[in-house]
Amino acid sequence: MKIAAIKKLVETYNLETLTEAEQALENELPLTIEVEGEDDGEKFTHILGAIDILQRVRNEGKETAVALREFTQRVRNSIGS
């Protein structure tokens, strides 16, 4: 997982577009957007991270930078546990 790739998705695409990309990968369809990643698994991780961040921006009214920072912290905490 690369935080820079997630940040790029957040800055480039909206929640609906990223949700469509998530569904495409789940259904083994080609992506219609550019997503960085070594394989579909890493791309999927980046898309899910971006979706999480944008949902928090939309639903909780957070600033994008704050939501990104909190996402990064949650990932670090889950790895460290």
C-alpha positions as CSV (number, residue, x, y, z in Angstrom):
1,M,0.0,0.0,0.0
2,K,1.3,3.4,-1.0
3,I,-0.2,6.4,0.7
4,A,0.8,8.6,-2.2
5,A,-1.2,6.5,-4.6
6,I,-4.3,6.8,-2.3
7,K,-3.8,10.5,-2.0
8,K,-3.7,10.8,-5.8
9,L,-7.0,8.9,-6.1
10,V,-8.6,11.2,-3.5
11,E,-7.4,14.3,-5.3
12,T,-8.4,13.0,-8.8
13,Y,-11.6,11.1,-8.5
14,N,-14.9,11.4,-6.7
15,L,-16.5,8.8,-4.5
16,E,-18.9,7.6,-7.2
17,T,-16.1,7.0,-9.7
18,L,-14.0,5.1,-7.1
19,T,-17.0,3.0,-6.1
20,E,-17.4,2.0,-9.7
21,A,-13.7,1.1,-9.9
22,E,-14.1,-1.0,-6.7
23,Q,-17.0,-2.9,-8.3
24,A,-15.1,-3.3,-11.6
25,L,-12.2,-5.0,-9.7
26,E,-14.6,-7.2,-7.7
27,N,-16.2,-8.3,-11.0
28,E,-12.8,-8.8,-12.7
29,L,-13.5,-6.1,-15.2
30,P,-10.9,-3.7,-16.5
31,L,-10.5,-0.4,-14.7
32,T,-11.7,2.8,-16.5
33,I,-9.5,5.0,-14.3
34,E,-5.8,5.0,-13.6
35,V,-4.8,3.4,-10.3
36,E,-1.2,2.9,-9.3
37,G,-0.3,-0.5,-8.0
38,E,1.8,-3.6,-8.7
39,D,-1.3,-5.9,-9.1
40,D,-5.0,-5.8,-8.8
41,G,-4.8,-6.5,-5.0
42,E,-2.7,-3.4,-4.4
43,K,-4.9,-1.3,-6.7
44,F,-8.0,-2.6,-4.8
45,T,-6.3,-1.5,-1.5
46,H,-5.6,1.9,-2.9
47,I,-9.2,2.3,-4.1
48,L,-10.7,1.2,-0.8
49,G,-8.5,3.6,1.1
50,A,-9.5,6.5,-1.1
51,I,-13.2,5.5,-0.7
52,D,-12.8,5.4,3.1
53,I,-11.3,8.9,3.1
54,L,-13.8,10.4,0.8
55,Q,-16.7,8.9,2.8
56,R,-15.4,10.5,6.0
57,V,-15.1,13.8,4.2
58,R,-18.6,13.5,2.9
59,N,-20.3,12.0,6.0
60,E,-18.4,13.6,8.8
61,G,-17.5,16.9,7.2
62,K,-13.7,16.3,7.7
63,E,-11.1,18.1,5.8
64,T,-9.4,15.8,3.2
65,A,-6.0,16.2,4.8
66,V,-7.4,15.2,8.3
67,A,-9.3,12.2,6.9
68,L,-6.1,11.1,5.1
69,R,-4.0,11.5,8.3
70,E,-6.6,9.6,10.3
71,F,-6.7,6.8,7.7
72,T,-2.9,6.5,7.8
73,Q,-3.0,6.3,11.6
74,R,-5.7,3.6,11.6
75,V,-3.6,1.5,9.2
76,R,-0.5,2.0,11.4
77,N,-2.4,1.0,14.5
78,S,-3.8,-2.1,12.9
79,I,-0.4,-3.2,11.7
80,G,1.2,-2.5,15.1
81,S,-1.4,-4.5,17.1
